[in-house]
Amino acid sequence: MSDYTDWLGPAAESLTPGQLEAFTDAADAYYDLPFHAQRDPDDAIADSAEDDYALTAILQDILMESSLMTAAREVREAQDALTGWVRGMAARGVPEARIAEQSQLARDTVRKRIGK
């Protein structure tokens, strides 16, 4: 069992012993998932951000502050907003390559979203 007190920060003090145990068990299980062994050390910053999102999801689920369904809805809304931006910028004459670069989407994805 690992100690996640540093990651939890002040939130650790407000968790019940049962919540802290549930978080620790789930966080340990997350770090035991097979994909961790396949990670590229050169992507450590991106991996750290992903880990933070996963640990935050675990904590929010335990505290019943959010859910996978809520996150999925938010992602769909964000994707719709991004598609709107891609199409809007294409309508303004922004080159596809620039849209791809600024949106961090593959150029093929940009072309698909604008109907090409």
C-alpha positions in Angstrom: 0.0 0.0 0.0 1.5 3.4 -1.1 1.2 6.7 0.6 -0.6 9.3 -1.5 -0.7 12.0 1.2 1.6 14.4 -0.8 -0.5 14.0 -3.9 -3.8 14.5 -2.0 -2.5 17.6 -0.2 -5.0 19.2 2.1 -7.8 16.9 0.8 -6.2 14.0 2.7 -7.2 15.6 6.0 -10.9 15.7 5.0 -11.1 12.0 3.9 -12.5 9.4 6.2 -10.3 6.4 6.9 -12.5 4.4 4.6 -12.3 6.9 1.8 -8.5 7.1 2.2 -8.3 3.4 2.1 -10.5 3.2 -1.0 -8.4 5.9 -2.7 -5.1 4.2 -1.9 -6.4 0.8 -3.1 -7.7 2.2 -6.4 -4.5 4.3 -6.9 -2.3 1.3 -6.3 -4.4 -0.7 -8.8 -4.1 2.1 -11.3 -0.3 2.0 -11.1 -0.5 -1.8 -11.5 -2.3 -1.6 -14.8 -0.3 -3.2 -17.6 0.1 0.0 -19.7 2.5 1.5 -17.1 5.2 -1.1 -18.0 4.8 0.0 -21.7 5.3 3.7 -21.1 8.0 5.7 -22.9 10.3 7.5 -20.5 10.5 10.4 -22.9 6.8 11.1 -22.4 7.2 11.5 -18.6 5.4 14.9 -18.5 2.4 13.7 -20.5 2.3 10.6 -18.4 2.4 12.6 -15.2 -0.6 14.7 -16.4 -2.5 11.5 -17.3 -1.7 10.1 -13.9 -3.1 13.2 -12.3 -6.3 13.0 -14.3 -6.7 9.3 -13.3 -6.0 10.0 -9.6 -8.4 12.9 -9.7 -11.1 10.7 -11.3 -10.6 8.1 -8.5 -10.9 10.8 -5.8 -13.9 12.5 -7.4 -15.7 9.1 -7.7 -15.0 8.2 -4.1 -16.2 11.6 -3.0 -19.2 11.4 -5.4 -18.2 14.8 -6.8 -18.2 13.5 -10.4 -18.6 10.4 -12.5 -17.4 8.7 -15.6 -20.8 9.7 -17.2 -20.2 13.3 -16.4 -16.7 13.2 -17.7 -17.8 11.6 -20.9 -20.5 14.2 -21.4 -17.9 17.0 -20.8 -15.5 15.4 -23.3 -18.3 15.2 -26.0 -19.2 18.8 -25.4 -15.5 19.8 -25.7 -15.2 17.8 -28.9 -18.3 19.5 -30.3 -16.8 22.9 -29.3 -13.4 22.0 -31.0 -15.2 20.9 -34.1 -17.1 24.2 -34.1 -13.8 26.0 -33.9 -12.2 24.0 -36.6 -15.1 24.6 -38.9 -15.3 28.3 -38.0 -11.6 28.9 -38.7 -11.9 27.0 -42.0 -14.8 29.3 -42.9 -12.6 32.3 -42.1 -9.9 31.0 -44.5 -7.4 29.7 -42.0 -5.2 27.1 -43.7 -5.8 23.5 -42.7 -2.2 23.0 -41.7 -2.5 26.0 -39.3 -5.8 24.7 -37.9 -4.2 21.2 -37.4 -1.2 22.8 -35.7 -3.2 25.0 -33.4 -5.8 22.4 -32.5 -3.2 19.6 -32.2 -5.3 17.5 -34.5 -4.0 15.5 -37.4 -4.5 17.2 -40.7 -6.6 14.3 -41.9 -8.9 14.8 -38.8 -9.2 18.5 -39.6 -10.1 17.7 -43.2 -12.7 15.2 -42.0 -14.3 17.6 -39.6 -14.7 20.2 -42.4 -16.2 17.6 -44.7 -13.4 17.1 -47.2 
